[in-house]
Amino acid sequence: MPTAVSGIALTAIYAHNGWIGRWLQPLGIKVAYTPLGIMVALTFIGLPFVVRTLQPALEDMDSEIEEAAASLGATRLQTFLRVIVPTVLPSLLTGFALAFAAPWASTVR
């Protein structure tokens, strides 16, 4: 989806009379045309890059690795931090680099 279309859609949703904006307005939270809105838009645009790079890494990881960690007495948190994160860290960093580069690449000509 082009970034302009995403921006227009997010502005319409988060405006003071938008679907989500009308619920945030009474709470004093303004999203459209603020730095918070920019953060929401950049997350919306960049998140697919992270998912596209992380998904194949997670699919390629064998479940036997997690089972081995559990059989050696690792907790779920230890398994996540010491087995899963190091395995997918290169893909995760690549996805975040693409997510940060994507908005800039669409503006540079």
N, CA, C and O atoms as a GROMACS GRO file, in nm:
protein
  436
    1MET      N    1   0.085  -0.116   0.000
    1MET     CA    2   0.000   0.000   0.000
    1MET      C    3   0.091   0.123   0.000
    1MET      O    4   0.185   0.130   0.079
    2PRO      N    5   0.065   0.218  -0.085
    2PRO     CA    6   0.147   0.340  -0.088
    2PRO      C    7   0.138   0.416   0.044
    2PRO      O    8   0.035   0.414   0.112
    3THR      N    9   0.246   0.483   0.078
    3THR     CA   10   0.249   0.554   0.206
    3THR      C   11   0.148   0.667   0.211
    3THR      O   12   0.095   0.698   0.318
    4ALA      N   13   0.119   0.729   0.097
    4ALA     CA   14   0.019   0.837   0.096
    4ALA      C   15  -0.119   0.783   0.131
    4ALA      O   16  -0.194   0.847   0.206
    5VAL      N   17  -0.154   0.669   0.078
    5VAL     CA   18  -0.284   0.608   0.108
    5VAL      C   19  -0.291   0.570   0.255
    5VAL      O   20  -0.393   0.590   0.320
    6SER      N   21  -0.182   0.515   0.307
    6SER     CA   22  -0.178   0.480   0.450
    6SER      C   23  -0.195   0.603   0.536
    6SER      O   24  -0.268   0.601   0.635
    7GLY      N   25  -0.128   0.711   0.500
    7GLY     CA   26  -0.139   0.834   0.577
    7GLY      C   27  -0.279   0.891   0.577
    7GLY      O   28  -0.329   0.935   0.680
    8ILE      N   29  -0.342   0.891   0.462
    8ILE     CA   30  -0.479   0.942   0.453
    8ILE      C   31  -0.575   0.856   0.535
    8ILE      O   32  -0.661   0.907   0.606
    9ALA      N   33  -0.558   0.724   0.524
    9ALA     CA   34  -0.646   0.634   0.600
    9ALA      C   35  -0.626   0.650   0.750
    9ALA      O   36  -0.723   0.656   0.826
   10LEU      N   37  -0.500   0.657   0.794
   10LEU     CA   38  -0.475   0.673   0.937
   10LEU      C   39  -0.524   0.808   0.988
   10LEU      O   40  -0.573   0.817   1.100
   11THR      N   41  -0.511   0.913   0.907
   11THR     CA   42  -0.562   1.044   0.947
   11THR      C   43  -0.713   1.040   0.963
   11THR      O   44  -0.767   1.096   1.058
   12ALA      N   45  -0.781   0.973   0.870
   12ALA     CA   46  -0.927   0.963   0.879
   12ALA      C   47  -0.970   0.882   1.001
   12ALA      O   48  -1.071   0.913   1.064
   13ILE      N   49  -0.895   0.781   1.035
   13ILE     CA   50  -0.931   0.696   1.150
   13ILE      C   51  -0.905   0.767   1.281
   13ILE      O   52  -0.985   0.758   1.374
   14TYR      N   53  -0.791   0.838   1.290
   14TYR     CA   54  -0.752   0.899   1.416
   14TYR      C   55  -0.791   1.046   1.430
   14TYR      O   56  -0.758   1.108   1.531
   15ALA      N   57  -0.858   1.103   1.333
   15ALA     CA   58  -0.906   1.241   1.345
   15ALA      C   59  -1.008   1.249   1.459
   15ALA      O   60  -1.059   1.147   1.504
   16HIS      N   61  -1.038   1.370   1.503
   16HIS     CA   62  -1.129   1.386   1.619
   16HIS      C   63  -1.267   1.328   1.593
   16HIS      O   64  -1.339   1.297   1.688
   17ASN      N   65  -1.307   1.314   1.466
   17ASN     CA   66  -1.436   1.253   1.436
   17ASN      C   67  -1.421   1.117   1.368
   17ASN      O   68  -1.517   1.066   1.310
   18GLY      N   69  -1.301   1.058   1.375
   18GLY     CA   70  -1.276   0.927   1.314
   18GLY      C   71  -1.321   0.813   1.403
   18GLY      O   72  -1.368   0.834   1.515
   19TRP      N   73  -1.306   0.691   1.351
   19TRP     CA   74  -1.352   0.574   1.424
   19TRP      C   75  -1.285   0.558   1.560
   19TRP      O   76  -1.352   0.530   1.660
   20ILE      N   77  -1.155   0.577   1.565
   20ILE     CA   78  -1.082   0.563   1.692
   20ILE      C   79  -1.064   0.699   1.759
   20ILE      O   80  -1.068   0.708   1.882
   21GLY      N   81  -1.045   0.803   1.680
   21GLY     CA   82  -1.022   0.936   1.734
   21GLY      C   83  -1.136   0.988   1.820
   21GLY      O   84  -1.112   1.060   1.917
   22ARG      N   85  -1.259   0.952   1.786
   22ARG     CA   86  -1.373   0.999   1.866
   22ARG      C   87  -1.372   0.942   2.007
   22ARG      O   88  -1.430   1.002   2.098
   23TRP      N   89  -1.308   0.826   2.027
   23TRP     CA   90  -1.299   0.766   2.160
   23TRP      C   91  -1.177   0.821   2.236
   23TRP      O   92  -1.178   0.826   2.359
   24LEU      N   93  -1.074   0.862   2.163
   24LEU     CA   94  -0.954   0.914   2.228
   24LEU      C   95  -0.967   1.062   2.263
   24LEU      O   96  -0.904   1.109   2.358
   25GLN      N   97  -1.047   1.136   2.188
   25GLN     CA   98  -1.064   1.280   2.209
   25GLN      C   99  -1.112   1.314   2.350
   25GLN      O  100  -1.054   1.403   2.412
   26PRO      N  101  -1.215   1.248   2.406
   26PRO     CA  102  -1.257   1.281   2.542
   26PRO      C  103  -1.151   1.251   2.648
   26PRO      O  104  -1.152   1.309   2.756
   27LEU      N  105  -1.058   1.160   2.615
   27LEU     CA  106  -0.952   1.128   2.710
   27LEU      C  107  -0.834   1.225   2.700
   27LEU      O  108  -0.738   1.215   2.776
   28GLY      N  109  -0.843   1.318   2.606
   28GLY     CA  110  -0.738   1.417   2.588
   28GLY      C  111  -0.622   1.367   2.504
   28GLY      O  112  -0.515   1.428   2.504
   29ILE      N  113  -0.642   1.259   2.432
   29ILE     CA  114  -0.537   1.203   2.348
   29ILE      C  115  -0.564   1.243   2.204
   29ILE      O  116  -0.665   1.205   2.146
   30LYS      N  117  -0.471   1.319   2.147
   30LYS     CA  118  -0.484   1.360   2.008
   30LYS      C  119  -0.376   1.286   1.929
   30LYS      O  120  -0.258   1.293   1.963
   31VAL      N  121  -0.416   1.217   1.825
   31VAL     CA  122  -0.322   1.137   1.746
   31VAL      C  123  -0.296   1.202   1.611
   31VAL      O  124  -0.180   1.215   1.571
   32ALA      N  125  -0.400   1.242   1.542
   32ALA     CA  126  -0.384   1.298   1.407
   32ALA      C  127  -0.307   1.429   1.414
   32ALA      O  128  -0.335   1.514   1.499
   33TYR      N  129  -0.210   1.445   1.324
   33TYR     CA  130  -0.130   1.567   1.310
   33TYR      C  131  -0.045   1.596   1.434
   33TYR      O  132  -0.022   1.712   1.468
   34THR      N  133   0.002   1.492   1.501
   34THR     CA  134   0.090   1.506   1.616
   34THR      C  135   0.208   1.410   1.600
   34THR      O  136   0.204   1.322   1.514
   35PRO      N  137   0.312   1.425   1.682
   35PRO     CA  138   0.421   1.327   1.678
   35PRO      C  139   0.375   1.184   1.707
   35PRO      O  140   0.430   1.088   1.653
   36LEU      N  141   0.274   1.170   1.792
   36LEU     CA  142   0.218   1.037   1.818
   36LEU      C  143   0.160   0.978   1.690
   36LEU      O  144   0.175   0.858   1.665
   37GLY      N  145   0.094   1.058   1.610
   37GLY     CA  146   0.040   1.011   1.483
   37GLY      C  147   0.148   0.970   1.386
   37GLY      O  148   0.132   0.874   1.311
   38ILE      N  149   0.259   1.043   1.386
   38ILE     CA  150   0.371   1.006   1.301
   38ILE      C  151   0.427   0.871   1.345
   38ILE      O  152   0.462   0.788   1.261
   39MET      N  153   0.437   0.850   1.475
   39MET     CA  154   0.488   0.723   1.525
   39MET      C  155   0.394   0.607   1.487
   39MET      O  156   0.441   0.499   1.450
   40VAL      N  157   0.265   0.630   1.497
   40VAL     CA  158   0.168   0.528   1.458
   40VAL      C  159   0.181   0.496   1.309
   40VAL      O  160   0.178   0.380   1.269
   41ALA      N  161   0.194   0.599   1.228
   41ALA     CA  162   0.205   0.580   1.083
   41ALA      C  163   0.333   0.506   1.046
   41ALA      O  164   0.330   0.415   0.963
   42LEU      N  165   0.445   0.544   1.106
   42LEU     CA  166   0.571   0.476   1.074
   42LEU      C  167   0.570   0.331   1.120
   42LEU      O  168   0.627   0.244   1.054
   43THR      N  169   0.506   0.304   1.232
   43THR     CA  170   0.492   0.166   1.278
   43THR      C  171   0.405   0.087   1.182
   43THR      O  172   0.436  -0.027   1.148
   44PHE      N  173   0.296   0.148   1.137
   44PHE     CA  174   0.203   0.082   1.044
   44PHE      C  175   0.272   0.050   0.912
   44PHE      O  176   0.249  -0.055   0.852
   45ILE      N  177   0.356   0.142   0.866
   45ILE     CA  178   0.423   0.123   0.738
   45ILE      C  179   0.541   0.027   0.750
   45ILE      O  180   0.566  -0.052   0.659
   46GLY      N  181   0.615   0.031   0.862
   46GLY     CA  182   0.736  -0.047   0.876
   46GLY      C  183   0.717  -0.187   0.929
   46GLY      O  184   0.802  -0.273   0.905
   47LEU      N  185   0.610  -0.214   1.001
   47LEU     CA  186   0.590  -0.345   1.062
   47LEU      C  187   0.587  -0.461   0.962
   47LEU      O  188   0.640  -0.567   0.994
   48PRO      N  189   0.529  -0.446   0.845
   48PRO     CA  190   0.532  -0.558   0.750
   48PRO      C  191   0.674  -0.601   0.710
   48PRO      O  192   0.696  -0.718   0.680
   49PHE      N  193   0.769  -0.509   0.710
   49PHE     CA  194   0.907  -0.546   0.678
   49PHE      C  195   0.965  -0.636   0.785
   49PHE      O  196   1.039  -0.730   0.754
   50VAL      N  197   0.933  -0.609   0.911
   50VAL     CA  198   0.981  -0.694   1.020
   50VAL      C  199   0.917  -0.832   1.010
   50VAL      O  200   0.985  -0.933   1.027
   51VAL      N  201   0.788  -0.836   0.983
   51VAL     CA  202   0.718  -0.964   0.974
   51VAL      C  203   0.771  -1.047   0.858
   51VAL      O  204   0.789  -1.168   0.871
   52ARG      N  205   0.795  -0.983   0.743
   52ARG     CA  206   0.844  -1.056   0.626
   52ARG      C  207   0.980  -1.118   0.646
   52ARG      O  208   1.009  -1.223   0.589
   53THR      N  209   1.065  -1.055   0.726
   53THR     CA  210   1.197  -1.112   0.749
   53THR      C  211   1.199  -1.209   0.867
   53THR      O  212   1.279  -1.302   0.868
   54LEU      N  213   1.114  -1.188   0.964
   54LEU     CA  214   1.113  -1.272   1.083
   54LEU      C  215   1.038  -1.404   1.062
   54LEU      O  216   1.078  -1.506   1.118
   55GLN      N  217   0.933  -1.403   0.984
   55GLN     CA  218   0.851  -1.523   0.966
   55GLN      C  219   0.929  -1.641   0.910
   55GLN      O  220   0.918  -1.751   0.965
   56PRO      N  221   1.008  -1.625   0.803
   56PRO     CA  222   1.083  -1.741   0.754
   56PRO      C  223   1.184  -1.795   0.855
   56PRO      O  224   1.208  -1.916   0.861
   57ALA      N  225   1.244  -1.707   0.934
   57ALA     CA  226   1.340  -1.752   1.035
   57ALA      C  227   1.270  -1.835   1.142
   57ALA      O  228   1.325  -1.934   1.189
   58LEU      N  229   1.151  -1.794   1.181
   58LEU     CA  230   1.076  -1.872   1.280
   58LEU      C  231   1.028  -2.005   1.224
   58LEU      O  232   1.024  -2.105   1.295
   59GLU      N  233   0.990  -2.005   1.096
   59GLU     CA  234   0.944  -2.130   1.034
   59GLU      C  235   1.059  -2.229   1.015
   59GLU      O  236   1.037  -2.350   1.025
   60ASP      N  237   1.179  -2.181   0.989
   60ASP     CA  238   1.294  -2.268   0.968
   60ASP      C  239   1.350  -2.326   1.097
   60ASP      O  240   1.422  -2.425   1.095
   61MET      N  241   1.318  -2.264   1.209
   61MET     CA  242   1.370  -2.311   1.336
   61MET      C  243   1.302  -2.441   1.376
   61MET      O  244   1.180  -2.450   1.376
   62ASP      N  245   1.382  -2.540   1.411
   62ASP     CA  246   1.327  -2.670   1.450
   62ASP      C  247   1.266  -2.663   1.590
   62ASP      O  248   1.320  -2.598   1.679
   63SER      N  249   1.154  -2.731   1.606
   63SER     CA  250   1.092  -2.736   1.739
   63SER      C  251   1.173  -2.824   1.833
   63SER      O  252   1.155  -2.818   1.955
   64GLU      N  253   1.261  -2.906   1.777
   64GLU     CA  254   1.345  -2.992   1.862
   64GLU      C  255   1.438  -2.910   1.950
   64GLU      O  256   1.474  -2.953   2.059
   65ILE      N  257   1.476  -2.792   1.904
   65ILE     CA  258   1.564  -2.706   1.984
   65ILE      C  259   1.493  -2.664   2.112
   65ILE      O  260   1.551  -2.668   2.220
   66GLU      N  261   1.368  -2.625   2.098
   66GLU     CA  262   1.290  -2.585   2.216
   66GLU      C  263   1.266  -2.705   2.308
   66GLU      O  264   1.274  -2.692   2.430
   67GLU      N  265   1.238  -2.819   2.250
   67GLU     CA  266   1.216  -2.940   2.330
   67GLU      C  267   1.343  -2.980   2.404
   67GLU      O  268   1.337  -3.025   2.519
   68ALA      N  269   1.458  -2.964   2.340
   68ALA     CA  270   1.585  -2.997   2.406
   68ALA      C  271   1.610  -2.903   2.523
   68ALA      O  272   1.655  -2.947   2.629
   69ALA      N  273   1.581  -2.776   2.505
   69ALA     CA  274   1.598  -2.680   2.614
   69ALA      C  275   1.506  -2.714   2.730
   69ALA      O  276   1.546  -2.706   2.847
   70ALA      N  277   1.382  -2.751   2.699
   70ALA     CA  278   1.288  -2.788   2.805
   70ALA      C  279   1.332  -2.915   2.877
   70ALA      O  280   1.319  -2.926   2.999
   71SER      N  281   1.385  -3.011   2.802
   71SER     CA  282   1.428  -3.136   2.865
   71SER      C  283   1.552  -3.115   2.952
   71SER      O  284   1.578  -3.194   3.043
   72LEU      N  285   1.629  -3.010   2.925
   72LEU     CA  286   1.746  -2.978   3.007
   72LEU      C  287   1.710  -2.890   3.126
   72LEU      O  288   1.797  -2.852   3.205
   73GLY      N  289   1.581  -2.858   3.140
   73GLY     CA  290   1.534  -2.785   3.258
   73GLY      C  291   1.518  -2.636   3.240
   73GLY      O  292   1.501  -2.564   3.338
   74ALA      N  293   1.523  -2.588   3.119
   74ALA     CA  294   1.506  -2.444   3.095
   74ALA      C  295   1.360  -2.405   3.109
   74ALA      O  296   1.270  -2.480   3.070
   75THR      N  297   1.337  -2.288   3.166
   75THR     CA  298   1.201  -2.237   3.174
   75THR      C  299   1.164  -2.180   3.038
   75THR      O  300   1.247  -2.172   2.948
   76ARG      N  301   1.038  -2.141   3.023
   76ARG     CA  302   0.995  -2.083   2.895
   76ARG      C  303   1.067  -1.952   2.866
   76ARG      O  304   1.103  -1.924   2.752
   77LEU      N  305   1.088  -1.872   2.970
   77LEU     CA  306   1.159  -1.745   2.952
   77LEU      C  307   1.304  -1.770   2.913
   77LEU      O  308   1.357  -1.702   2.825
   78GLN      N  309   1.369  -1.866   2.978
   78GLN     CA  310   1.506  -1.898   2.943
   78GLN      C  311   1.515  -1.952   2.801
   78GLN      O  312   1.608  -1.919   2.728
   79THR      N  313   1.420  -2.034   2.762
   79THR     CA  314   1.418  -2.086   2.626
   79THR      C  315   1.403  -1.973   2.526
   79THR      O  316   1.471  -1.970   2.424
   80PHE      N  317   1.315  -1.880   2.556
   80PHE     CA  318   1.295  -1.767   2.466
   80PHE      C  319   1.420  -1.681   2.455
   80PHE      O  320   1.463  -1.648   2.345
   81LEU      N  321   1.478  -1.646   2.571
   81LEU     CA  322   1.592  -1.554   2.570
   81LEU      C  323   1.722  -1.617   2.522
   81LEU      O  324   1.803  -1.550   2.459
   82ARG      N  325   1.743  -1.745   2.552
   82ARG     CA  326   1.871  -1.808   2.520
   82ARG      C  327   1.871  -1.896   2.397
   82ARG      O  328   1.977  -1.933   2.347
   83VAL      N  329   1.752  -1.931   2.348
   83VAL     CA  330   1.746  -2.019   2.232
   83VAL      C  331   1.681  -1.949   2.112
   83VAL      O  332   1.738  -1.943   2.004
   84ILE      N  333   1.561  -1.896   2.133
   84ILE     CA  334   1.485  -1.839   2.022
   84ILE      C  335   1.543  -1.704   1.978
   84ILE      O  336   1.566  -1.683   1.859
   85VAL      N  337   1.566  -1.614   2.073
   85VAL     CA  338   1.613  -1.480   2.037
   85VAL      C  339   1.747  -1.485   1.962
   85VAL      O  340   1.758  -1.419   1.858
   86PRO      N  341   1.848  -1.558   2.009
   86PRO     CA  342   1.973  -1.561   1.931
   86PRO      C  343   1.956  -1.621   1.791
   86PRO      O  344   2.029  -1.585   1.699
   87THR      N  345   1.861  -1.711   1.775
   87THR     CA  346   1.839  -1.772   1.645
   87THR      C  347   1.777  -1.674   1.546
   87THR      O  348   1.815  -1.672   1.429
   88VAL      N  349   1.684  -1.594   1.592
   88VAL     CA  350   1.613  -1.503   1.501
   88VAL      C  351   1.666  -1.360   1.505
   88VAL      O  352   1.615  -1.273   1.434
   89LEU      N  353   1.768  -1.333   1.586
   89LEU     CA  354   1.819  -1.196   1.601
   89LEU      C  355   1.867  -1.136   1.469
   89LEU      O  356   1.836  -1.019   1.443
   90PRO      N  357   1.940  -1.206   1.384
   90PRO     CA  358   1.980  -1.145   1.257
   90PRO      C  359   1.860  -1.105   1.170
   90PRO      O  360   1.859  -0.997   1.110
   91SER      N  361   1.760  -1.190   1.164
   91SER     CA  362   1.639  -1.156   1.088
   91SER      C  363   1.565  -1.040   1.150
   91SER      O  364   1.513  -0.954   1.078
   92LEU      N  365   1.559  -1.036   1.280
   92LEU     CA  366   1.490  -0.927   1.350
   92LEU      C  367   1.561  -0.794   1.325
   92LEU      O  368   1.495  -0.693   1.300
   93LEU      N  369   1.693  -0.792   1.332
   93LEU     CA  370   1.768  -0.670   1.306
   93LEU      C  371   1.754  -0.625   1.161
   93LEU      O  372   1.744  -0.505   1.133
   94THR      N  373   1.753  -0.721   1.070
   94THR     CA  374   1.733  -0.687   0.928
   94THR      C  375   1.595  -0.627   0.906
   94THR      O  376   1.581  -0.528   0.835
   95GLY      N  377   1.494  -0.686   0.967
   95GLY     CA  378   1.358  -0.633   0.954
   95GLY      C  379   1.344  -0.493   1.009
   95GLY      O  380   1.279  -0.408   0.948
   96PHE      N  381   1.406  -0.466   1.125
   96PHE     CA  382   1.400  -0.332   1.181
   96PHE      C  383   1.476  -0.232   1.095
   96PHE      O  384   1.434  -0.117   1.081
   97ALA      N  385   1.589  -0.275   1.038
   97ALA     CA  386   1.662  -0.185   0.948
   97ALA      C  387   1.578  -0.151   0.826
   97ALA      O  388   1.576  -0.036   0.783
   98LEU      N  389   1.510  -0.250   0.770
   98LEU     CA  390   1.422  -0.224   0.657
   98LEU      C  391   1.304  -0.135   0.696
   98LEU      O  392   1.262  -0.049   0.619
   99ALA      N  393   1.252  -0.156   0.816
   99ALA     CA  394   1.139  -0.075   0.863
   99ALA      C  395   1.179   0.071   0.879
   99ALA      O  396   1.101   0.160   0.846
  100PHE      N  397   1.300   0.096   0.929
  100PHE     CA  398   1.346   0.233   0.944
  100PHE      C  399   1.384   0.295   0.810
  100PHE      O  400   1.369   0.416   0.792
  101ALA      N  401   1.431   0.214   0.716
  101ALA     CA  402   1.474   0.265   0.587
  101ALA      C  403   1.357   0.289   0.492
  101ALA      O  404   1.365   0.374   0.405
  102ALA      N  405   1.248   0.214   0.508
  102ALA     CA  406   1.135   0.221   0.416
  102ALA      C  407   1.072   0.360   0.406
  102ALA      O  408   1.051   0.408   0.294
  103PRO      N  409   1.042   0.428   0.516
  103PRO     CA  410   0.982   0.562   0.502
  103PRO      C  411   1.077   0.661   0.435
  103PRO      O  412   1.032   0.748   0.360
  104TRP      N  413   1.206   0.649   0.461
  104TRP     CA  414   1.303   0.742   0.400
  104TRP      C  415   1.319   0.712   0.253
  104TRP      O  416   1.334   0.804   0.173
  105ALA      N  417   1.316   0.584   0.217
  105ALA     CA  418   1.336   0.548   0.076
  105ALA      C  419   1.220   0.597  -0.010
  105ALA      O  420   1.238   0.629  -0.127
  106SER      N  421   1.100   0.604   0.048
  106SER     CA  422   0.986   0.649  -0.032
  106SER      C  423   0.983   0.800  -0.050
  106SER      O  424   0.912   0.851  -0.137
  107THR      N  425   1.060   0.874   0.033
  107THR     CA  426   1.061   1.019   0.021
  107THR      C  427   1.178   1.072  -0.060
  107THR      O  428   1.173   1.183  -0.112
  108VAL      N  429   1.284   0.992  -0.071
  108VAL     CA  430   1.403   1.036  -0.143
  108VAL      C  431   1.385   1.007  -0.291
  108VAL      O  432   1.343   0.898  -0.329
  109ARG      N  433   1.416   1.102  -0.373
  109ARG     CA  434   1.404   1.082  -0.518
  109ARG      C  435   1.535   1.106  -0.584
  109ARG      O  436   1.546   1.095  -0.706
   0.00000   0.00000   0.00000
